Amino acid sequence: MKALLQPVELRWIDSAVTKNWDTVSGMKETGPVECRTIGYLLQIDKDVVKVVQSRYADNPQIEARVADMIAIPRACVRKITLIRRSHA
C-alpha cells in the first residue's frame, strides 16, 4: 500500500456523454476517455482511490487538513504514479 498524502498522478477512465443531436455513426465514435488527476493520495483499497487536491500542515504533531477530494472507482484506475520531489 502506498503511503498516505504522497503526491501522485492517477490515470483513469471516465464516462463520456454527448449533449447534442448526432448521427448513429457519430454516437458510436464516442466512448470513455482517459483522465489524469494529480493530487495527494488519501485512500486506496480494493473499491476506491481517493485523492485530495490540497493539504495543509506538514507538522507531524497536527493531523493534516485536506480539501477538494475526488473518489474514483478502483476499476476505473489504470495507473498510479508516485511523484517524486526534486532536490533542486
MMTF fields as JSON, N, C-alpha, C and O atoms, coordinates in Angstrom:
{
  "mmtfVersion": "1.0.0",
  "mmtfProducer": "UNKNOWN",
  "numBonds": 351,
  "numAtoms": 352,
  "numGroups": 88,
  "numChains": 1,
  "numModels": 1,
  "chainsPerModel": [1],
  "groupsPerChain": [88],
  "chainIdList": ["A"],
  "bondAtomList": [4, 2, 8, 6, 12, 10, 16, 14, 20, 18, 24, 22, 28, 26, 32, 30, 36, 34, 40, 38, 44, 42, 48, 46, 52, 50, 56, 54, 60, 58, 64, 62, 68, 66, 72, 70, 76, 74, 80, 78, 84, 82, 88, 86, 92, 90, 96, 94, 100, 98, 104, 102, 108, 106, 112, 110, 116, 114, 120, 118, 124, 122, 128, 126, 132, 130, 136, 134, 140, 138, 144, 142, 148, 146, 152, 150, 156, 154, 160, 158, 164, 162, 168, 166, 172, 170, 176, 174, 180, 178, 184, 182, 188, 186, 192, 190, 196, 194, 200, 198, 204, 202, 208, 206, 212, 210, 216, 214, 220, 218, 224, 222, 228, 226, 232, 230, 236, 234, 240, 238, 244, 242, 248, 246, 252, 250, 256, 254, 260, 258, 264, 262, 268, 266, 272, 270, 276, 274, 280, 278, 284, 282, 288, 286, 292, 290, 296, 294, 300, 298, 304, 302, 308, 306, 312, 310, 316, 314, 320, 318, 324, 322, 328, 326, 332, 330, 336, 334, 340, 338, 344, 342, 348, 346],
  "bondOrderList": [1, 1, 1, 1, 1, 1, 1, 1, 1, 1, 1, 1, 1, 1, 1, 1, 1, 1, 1, 1, 1, 1, 1, 1, 1, 1, 1, 1, 1, 1, 1, 1, 1, 1, 1, 1, 1, 1, 1, 1, 1, 1, 1, 1, 1, 1, 1, 1, 1, 1, 1, 1, 1, 1, 1, 1, 1, 1, 1, 1, 1, 1, 1, 1, 1, 1, 1, 1, 1, 1, 1, 1, 1, 1, 1, 1, 1, 1, 1, 1, 1, 1, 1, 1, 1, 1, 1],
  "groupList": [{"groupName": "MET", "atomNameList": ["N", "CA", "C", "O"], "elementList": ["N", "C", "C", "O"], "formalChargeList": [0, 0, 0, 0], "bondAtomList": [1, 0, 2, 1, 3, 2], "bondOrderList": [1, 1, 2], "singleLetterCode": "M", "chemCompType": "L-PEPTIDE LINKING"}, {"groupName": "LYS", "atomNameList": ["N", "CA", "C", "O"], "elementList": ["N", "C", "C", "O"], "formalChargeList": [0, 0, 0, 0], "bondAtomList": [1, 0, 2, 1, 3, 2], "bondOrderList": [1, 1, 2], "singleLetterCode": "K", "chemCompType": "L-PEPTIDE LINKING"}, {"groupName": "ALA", "atomNameList": ["N", "CA", "C", "O"], "elementList": ["N", "C", "C", "O"], "formalChargeList": [0, 0, 0, 0], "bondAtomList": [1, 0, 2, 1, 3, 2], "bondOrderList": [1, 1, 2], "singleLetterCode": "A", "chemCompType": "L-PEPTIDE LINKING"}, {"groupName": "LEU", "atomNameList": ["N", "CA", "C", "O"], "elementList": ["N", "C", "C", "O"], "formalChargeList": [0, 0, 0, 0], "bondAtomList": [1, 0, 2, 1, 3, 2], "bondOrderList": [1, 1, 2], "singleLetterCode": "L", "chemCompType": "L-PEPTIDE LINKING"}, {"groupName": "GLN", "atomNameList": ["N", "CA", "C", "O"], "elementList": ["N", "C", "C", "O"], "formalChargeList": [0, 0, 0, 0], "bondAtomList": [1, 0, 2, 1, 3, 2], "bondOrderList": [1, 1, 2], "singleLetterCode": "Q", "chemCompType": "L-PEPTIDE LINKING"}, {"groupName": "PRO", "atomNameList": ["N", "CA", "C", "O"], "elementList": ["N", "C", "C", "O"], "formalChargeList": [0, 0, 0, 0], "bondAtomList": [1, 0, 2, 1, 3, 2], "bondOrderList": [1, 1, 2], "singleLetterCode": "P", "chemCompType": "L-PEPTIDE LINKING"}, {"groupName": "VAL", "atomNameList": ["N", "CA", "C", "O"], "elementList": ["N", "C", "C", "O"], "formalChargeList": [0, 0, 0, 0], "bondAtomList": [1, 0, 2, 1, 3, 2], "bondOrderList": [1, 1, 2], "singleLetterCode": "V", "chemCompType": "L-PEPTIDE LINKING"}, {"groupName": "GLU", "atomNameList": ["N", "CA", "C", "O"], "elementList": ["N", "C", "C", "O"], "formalChargeList": [0, 0, 0, 0], "bondAtomList": [1, 0, 2, 1, 3, 2], "bondOrderList": [1, 1, 2], "singleLetterCode": "E", "chemCompType": "L-PEPTIDE LINKING"}, {"groupName": "ARG", "atomNameList": ["N", "CA", "C", "O"], "elementList": ["N", "C", "C", "O"], "formalChargeList": [0, 0, 0, 0], "bondAtomList": [1, 0, 2, 1, 3, 2], "bondOrderList": [1, 1, 2], "singleLetterCode": "R", "chemCompType": "L-PEPTIDE LINKING"}, {"groupName": "TRP", "atomNameList": ["N", "CA", "C", "O"], "elementList": ["N", "C", "C", "O"], "formalChargeList": [0, 0, 0, 0], "bondAtomList": [1, 0, 2, 1, 3, 2], "bondOrderList": [1, 1, 2], "singleLetterCode": "W", "chemCompType": "L-PEPTIDE LINKING"}, {"groupName": "ILE", "atomNameList": ["N", "CA", "C", "O"], "elementList": ["N", "C", "C", "O"], "formalChargeList": [0, 0, 0, 0], "bondAtomList": [1, 0, 2, 1, 3, 2], "bondOrderList": [1, 1, 2], "singleLetterCode": "I", "chemCompType": "L-PEPTIDE LINKING"}, {"groupName": "ASP", "atomNameList": ["N", "CA", "C", "O"], "elementList": ["N", "C", "C", "O"], "formalChargeList": [0, 0, 0, 0], "bondAtomList": [1, 0, 2, 1, 3, 2], "bondOrderList": [1, 1, 2], "singleLetterCode": "D", "chemCompType": "L-PEPTIDE LINKING"}, {"groupName": "SER", "atomNameList": ["N", "CA", "C", "O"], "elementList": ["N", "C", "C", "O"], "formalChargeList": [0, 0, 0, 0], "bondAtomList": [1, 0, 2, 1, 3, 2], "bondOrderList": [1, 1, 2], "singleLetterCode": "S", "chemCompType": "L-PEPTIDE LINKING"}, {"groupName": "THR", "atomNameList": ["N", "CA", "C", "O"], "elementList": ["N", "C", "C", "O"], "formalChargeList": [0, 0, 0, 0], "bondAtomList": [1, 0, 2, 1, 3, 2], "bondOrderList": [1, 1, 2], "singleLetterCode": "T", "chemCompType": "L-PEPTIDE LINKING"}, {"groupName": "ASN", "atomNameList": ["N", "CA", "C", "O"], "elementList": ["N", "C", "C", "O"], "formalChargeList": [0, 0, 0, 0], "bondAtomList": [1, 0, 2, 1, 3, 2], "bondOrderList": [1, 1, 2], "singleLetterCode": "N", "chemCompType": "L-PEPTIDE LINKING"}, {"groupName": "GLY", "atomNameList": ["N", "CA", "C", "O"], "elementList": ["N", "C", "C", "O"], "formalChargeList": [0, 0, 0, 0], "bondAtomList": [1, 0, 2, 1, 3, 2], "bondOrderList": [1, 1, 2], "singleLetterCode": "G", "chemCompType": "PEPTIDE LINKING"}, {"groupName": "CYS", "atomNameList": ["N", "CA", "C", "O"], "elementList": ["N", "C", "C", "O"], "formalChargeList": [0, 0, 0, 0], "bondAtomList": [1, 0, 2, 1, 3, 2], "bondOrderList": [1, 1, 2], "singleLetterCode": "C", "chemCompType": "L-PEPTIDE LINKING"}, {"groupName": "TYR", "atomNameList": ["N", "CA", "C", "O"], "elementList": ["N", "C", "C", "O"], "formalChargeList": [0, 0, 0, 0], "bondAtomList": [1, 0, 2, 1, 3, 2], "bondOrderList": [1, 1, 2], "singleLetterCode": "Y", "chemCompType": "L-PEPTIDE LINKING"}, {"groupName": "HIS", "atomNameList": ["N", "CA", "C", "O"], "elementList": ["N", "C", "C", "O"], "formalChargeList": [0, 0, 0, 0], "bondAtomList": [1, 0, 2, 1, 3, 2], "bondOrderList": [1, 1, 2], "singleLetterCode": "H", "chemCompType": "L-PEPTIDE LINKING"}],
  "groupTypeList": [0, 1, 2, 3, 3, 4, 5, 6, 7, 3, 8, 9, 10, 11, 12, 2, 6, 13, 1, 14, 9, 11, 13, 6, 12, 15, 0, 1, 7, 13, 15, 5, 6, 7, 16, 8, 13, 10, 15, 17, 3, 3, 4, 10, 11, 1, 11, 6, 6, 1, 6, 6, 4, 12, 8, 17, 2, 11, 14, 5, 4, 10, 7, 2, 8, 6, 2, 11, 0, 10, 2, 10, 5, 8, 2, 16, 6, 8, 1, 10, 13, 3, 10, 8, 8, 12, 18, 2],
  "groupIdList": [1, 2, 3, 4, 5, 6, 7, 8, 9, 10, 11, 12, 13, 14, 15, 16, 17, 18, 19, 20, 21, 22, 23, 24, 25, 26, 27, 28, 29, 30, 31, 32, 33, 34, 35, 36, 37, 38, 39, 40, 41, 42, 43, 44, 45, 46, 47, 48, 49, 50, 51, 52, 53, 54, 55, 56, 57, 58, 59, 60, 61, 62, 63, 64, 65, 66, 67, 68, 69, 70, 71, 72, 73, 74, 75, 76, 77, 78, 79, 80, 81, 82, 83, 84, 85, 86, 87, 88],
  "secStructList": [7, 7, 7, 6, 6, 7, 3, 3, 3, 3, 3, 3, 3, 3, 7, 7, 7, 7, 7, 1, 7, 7, 7, 2, 2, 2, 2, 2, 2, 7, 7, 7, 3, 3, 3, 3, 3, 3, 3, 3, 3, 3, 3, 3, 7, 1, 1, 3, 3, 3, 3, 3, 3, 3, 3, 3, 7, 7, 7, 6, 6, 1, 7, 7, 3, 3, 3, 3, 3, 3, 3, 3, 3, 4, 4, 4, 3, 3, 3, 3, 3, 3, 7, 7, 7, 7, 7, 7],
  "xCoordList": [0.832, 0.0, 0.878, 1.882, 0.496, 1.246, 0.992, -0.093, 1.997, 1.855, 0.822, 0.716, 0.071, -0.971, -0.383, 0.67, -1.097, -0.772, 0.546, 1.207, 0.915, 2.038, 1.507, 0.39, 2.285, 1.823, 1.826, 2.804, 0.713, 0.557, -0.106, -0.767, 0.089, -0.674, -1.489, -0.945, -2.786, -3.669, -4.043, -4.344, -4.021, -4.605, -5.817, -5.716, -6.967, -8.196, -9.169, -9.063, -10.107, -11.095, -12.412, -12.904, -12.977, -14.231, -15.272, -14.938, -16.507, -17.614, -17.601, -17.056, -18.195, -18.329, -19.8, -20.517, -20.232, -21.615, -21.609, -20.61, -22.732, -22.907, -24.052, -24.911, -24.065, -25.106, -25.981, -26.948, -25.653, -26.396, -26.856, -26.418, -27.733, -28.141, -26.956, -26.135, -26.868, -25.791, -26.298, -27.364, -25.54, -25.886, -25.552, -24.799, -26.127, -25.825, -24.336, -23.722, -23.743, -22.314, -21.48, -20.454, -21.914, -21.209, -21.252, -20.261, -22.4, -22.535, -21.676, -21.127, -21.562, -20.764, -19.282, -18.553, -18.825, -17.422, -17.116, -15.954, -18.149, -17.957, -17.778, -18.554, -16.741, -16.505, -15.857, -15.647, -15.543, -14.886, -13.579, -12.951, -13.186, -11.981, -10.992, -11.381, -9.686, -8.675, -8.485, -8.345, -8.482, -8.276, -6.988, -6.502, -6.45, -5.286, -5.633, -6.139, -5.361, -5.569, -4.273, -3.666, -3.853, -2.664, -3.115, -3.854, -2.667, -3.036, -2.31, -1.286, -2.862, -2.28, -3.146, -4.357, -2.526, -3.246, -3.821, -3.078, -5.132, -5.814, -6.18, -6.013, -6.681, -7.131, -7.01, -7.262, -6.623, -6.609, -6.974, -6.372, -7.97, -8.347, -8.917, -8.797, -9.523, -9.993, -11.147, -11.416, -11.835, -13.01, -12.798, -13.449, -11.894, -11.815, -10.388, -9.599, -10.093, -8.877, -9.356, -10.091, -8.927, -9.302, -8.048, -7.021, -8.17, -7.08, -7.634, -8.759, -6.828, -7.203, -6.292, -5.139, -6.826, -6.062, -5.19, -4.183, -5.573, -4.843, -4.64, -5.476, -3.501, -3.236, -2.536, -1.877, -2.688, -2.09, -1.555, -2.187, -0.42, 0.21, 1.163, 0.751, 2.419, 3.459, 3.984, 4.906, 3.411, 3.809, 3.247, 2.027, 4.092, 3.591, 2.803, 2.139, 2.87, 2.127, 0.654, -0.184, 0.355, -1.002, -1.544, -0.843, -2.795, -3.415, -3.562, -4.036, -3.163, -3.231, -4.674, -5.588, -4.861, -6.167, -6.096, -5.086, -7.174, -7.195, -8.474, -9.445, -8.464, -9.633, -9.727, -8.75, -10.92, -11.167, -10.841, -9.914, -11.598, -11.373, -12.142, -13.268, -11.522, -12.201, -12.062, -10.973, -13.173, -13.19, -13.421, -14.447, -12.466, -12.53, -12.663, -11.865, -13.657, -13.771, -12.473, -11.899, -12.021, -10.739, -10.705, -9.655, -11.816, -11.867, -11.57, -11.174, -11.755, -11.503, -10.049, -9.605, -9.295, -7.912, -6.995, -6.949, -6.264, -5.337, -3.914, -3.182, -3.513, -2.134, -2.039, -2.693, -1.217, -0.911, 0.602, 1.357, 1.037, 2.462, 2.797, 2.197, 3.759, 4.24, 5.057, 5.943, 4.757, 5.509, 6.626, 6.381, 7.823, 8.994, 9.385, 9.376, 9.725, 10.171, 11.616, 12.46, 11.896, 13.288, 14.018, 13.404, 15.305, 16.124, 16.962, 18.192, 16.278, 16.957, 17.453, 18.049],
  "yCoordList": [-1.186, 0.0, 1.252, 1.314, 2.232, 3.472, 4.321, 4.271, 5.094, 5.966, 7.051, 7.541, 7.414, 8.419, 9.819, 10.12, 10.657, 12.052, 12.228, 13.26, 11.219, 11.334, 11.906, 11.577, 12.759, 13.284, 12.177, 11.444, 12.073, 11.033, 11.595, 12.633, 10.88, 11.117, 9.863, 8.759, 10.027, 8.913, 9.022, 10.107, 7.893, 7.802, 6.898, 5.78, 7.4, 6.659, 6.9, 7.877, 5.992, 6.035, 6.586, 6.145, 7.562, 8.181, 8.007, 7.806, 8.088, 8.028, 9.256, 10.296, 9.134, 10.271, 10.411, 9.419, 11.636, 11.906, 12.842, 13.5, 12.886, 13.864, 14.778, 14.393, 15.979, 16.927, 17.39, 18.124, 16.97, 17.43, 16.238, 15.106, 16.515, 15.5, 15.144, 16.002, 13.879, 13.416, 12.197, 11.662, 11.77, 10.552, 9.336, 9.426, 8.198, 6.958, 6.667, 6.297, 6.832, 6.556, 7.521, 7.13, 8.774, 9.743, 9.368, 9.519, 8.877, 8.454, 7.228, 7.09, 6.337, 5.131, 5.461, 4.683, 6.606, 7.003, 7.545, 7.593, 7.956, 8.497, 7.349, 6.394, 7.442, 6.387, 6.96, 8.168, 6.091, 6.541, 7.272, 7.027, 8.167, 8.972, 8.737, 8.458, 8.855, 8.745, 10.107, 11.122, 10.115, 11.334, 11.215, 10.114, 12.348, 12.397, 13.325, 14.429, 12.873, 13.665, 13.673, 12.625, 14.847, 14.983, 15.514, 16.495, 14.862, 15.288, 14.46, 13.835, 14.469, 13.725, 12.514, 12.639, 11.344, 10.096, 10.066, 10.142, 9.957, 9.93, 8.51, 8.127, 7.73, 6.368, 5.518, 5.98, 4.273, 3.312, 1.957, 1.501, 1.319, -0.04, -0.749, -0.246, -1.887, -2.683, -2.026, -2.388, -1.06, -0.447, 0.967, 1.375, 1.721, 3.148, 3.679, 3.167, 4.72, 5.509, 6.942, 7.499, 7.535, 8.911, 9.785, 9.439, 10.93, 11.889, 13.25, 13.602, 14.015, 15.388, 16.337, 16.016, 17.503, 18.463, 19.372, 19.901, 19.551, 20.461, 19.82, 19.052, 20.153, 19.69, 20.802, 21.66, 20.771, 21.777, 21.077, 20.152, 21.499, 21.019, 19.871, 18.718, 20.196, 19.189, 18.843, 18.039, 19.438, 19.184, 17.834, 17.674, 16.864, 15.542, 15.556, 14.575, 16.66, 16.785, 17.131, 16.993, 17.583, 18.034, 17.178, 16.917, 16.743, 15.999, 16.923, 18.05, 16.459, 17.266, 17.611, 16.822, 18.793, 19.208, 19.111, 19.467, 18.628, 18.406, 18.978, 19.233, 19.181, 19.747, 19.214, 18.716, 19.327, 19.039, 17.596, 17.337, 16.664, 15.23, 14.711, 15.134, 13.795, 13.04, 11.562, 11.087, 10.842, 9.396, 8.716, 8.932, 7.897, 7.232, 5.74, 5.165, 5.092, 3.637, 2.944, 3.259, 2.013, 1.343, 0.692, 0.674, 0.166, -0.496, 0.473, 0.04, 1.775, 2.775, 3.229, 3.805, 2.977, 3.457, 2.536, 1.331, 3.109, 2.342, 2.366, 1.385, 3.494, 3.604, 4.644, 5.686, 4.348, 5.296, 5.484, 4.524, 6.737, 7.041, 7.988, 9.055, 7.59, 8.449, 9.575, 9.332, 10.812, 11.958, 12.223, 12.521, 12.113, 12.315, 13.782, 14.447, 14.269, 15.653, 15.782, 14.969, 16.802, 17.029, 17.732, 18.438, 17.534, 18.159, 19.27, 19.248, 20.234, 21.339, 22.372, 23.371],
  "zCoordList": [0.0, 0.0, 0.0, 0.708, -0.788, -0.868, 0.388, 0.968, 0.798, 1.96, 1.673, 0.548, 2.691, 2.515, 2.413, 2.973, 1.683, 1.414, 0.662, 0.78, -0.102, -1.023, -2.337, -2.736, -3.021, -4.304, -5.366, -5.514, -6.099, -7.11, -8.352, -8.314, -9.461, -10.682, -10.938, -10.955, -11.135, -11.476, -12.942, -13.44, -13.625, -14.972, -14.816, -14.31, -15.26, -15.055, -16.201, -16.942, -16.321, -17.402, -16.858, -15.819, -17.585, -17.17, -18.274, -19.442, -17.883, -18.838, -19.729, -19.36, -20.889, -21.795, -22.171, -22.301, -22.339, -22.732, -23.935, -24.228, -24.615, -25.685, -25.282, -24.488, -25.824, -25.422, -26.583, -26.375, -27.796, -28.963, -29.802, -29.596, -30.733, -31.69, -32.573, -32.895, -32.962, -33.824, -34.586, -34.28, -35.562, -36.294, -35.439, -34.469, -35.817, -35.112, -35.194, -34.193, -36.382, -36.519, -35.679, -35.124, -35.583, -34.753, -33.284, -32.57, -32.831, -31.441, -31.152, -30.059, -32.136, -31.921, -31.734, -31.119, -32.256, -32.11, -30.724, -30.321, -29.987, -28.642, -27.667, -27.674, -26.819, -25.843, -24.6, -24.497, -23.664, -22.441, -22.762, -23.793, -21.864, -22.062, -20.93, -19.796, -21.259, -20.209, -19.556, -20.238, -18.248, -17.472, -16.671, -16.41, -16.29, -15.397, -14.246, -14.452, -13.049, -11.852, -11.06, -10.837, -10.638, -9.796, -8.447, -8.372, -7.383, -6.042, -5.005, -5.283, -3.802, -2.687, -2.386, -2.203, -2.334, -2.106, -0.697, 0.281, -0.592, 0.704, 1.111, 2.269, 0.153, 0.458, -0.789, -1.902, -0.59, -1.685, -1.101, -0.128, -1.709, -1.313, -2.539, -3.656, -2.344, -3.486, -4.242, -5.387, -3.613, -4.224, -4.746, -5.708, -4.121, -4.425, -4.255, -3.461, -5.029, -4.834, -4.605, -5.421, -3.48, -3.159, -3.162, -2.579, -3.84, -3.936, -3.534, -3.888, -2.787, -2.453, -3.226, -3.515, -3.552, -4.339, -3.473, -3.944, -2.218, -1.333, 0.029, 0.503, 0.658, 2.017, 2.777, 2.189, 4.082, 4.942, 6.182, 6.691, 6.664, 7.902, 7.639, 7.509, 7.563, 7.473, 8.858, 8.99, 9.881, 11.26, 11.708, 11.752, 12.039, 12.432, 13.74, 14.073, 14.481, 15.735, 15.492, 16.384, 14.269, 13.934, 12.794, 11.816, 12.926, 11.821, 10.617, 10.755, 9.452, 8.231, 7.897, 8.135, 7.347, 6.841, 5.32, 4.714, 4.71, 3.269, 2.674, 3.386, 1.338, 0.66, -0.758, -1.318, -1.331, -2.743, -3.104, -3.871, -2.552, -2.738, -3.953, -4.216, -4.683, -5.732, -5.396, -5.072, -5.476, -5.239, -6.582, -7.227, -6.998, -8.298, -8.064, -7.324, -8.678, -8.517, -8.929, -9.971, -8.116, -8.363, -9.748, -10.39, -10.208, -11.515, -12.661, -13.743, -12.44, -13.477, -13.508, -14.501, -12.429, -12.328, -13.114, -12.864, -14.067, -14.902, -14.365, -14.497, -13.752, -13.295, -12.177, -12.227, -11.17, -10.096, -10.095, -9.944, -10.265, -10.29, -9.148, -9.017, -8.322, -7.248, -7.863, -8.683, -7.464, -7.94, -6.947, -5.778, -7.417, -6.554, -6.552, -7.588, -5.381, -5.244, -5.673, -5.299, -6.455, -6.862, -5.715, -4.915, -5.648, -4.623, -5.242, -5.183, -5.833, -6.511, -5.528, -5.931]
}
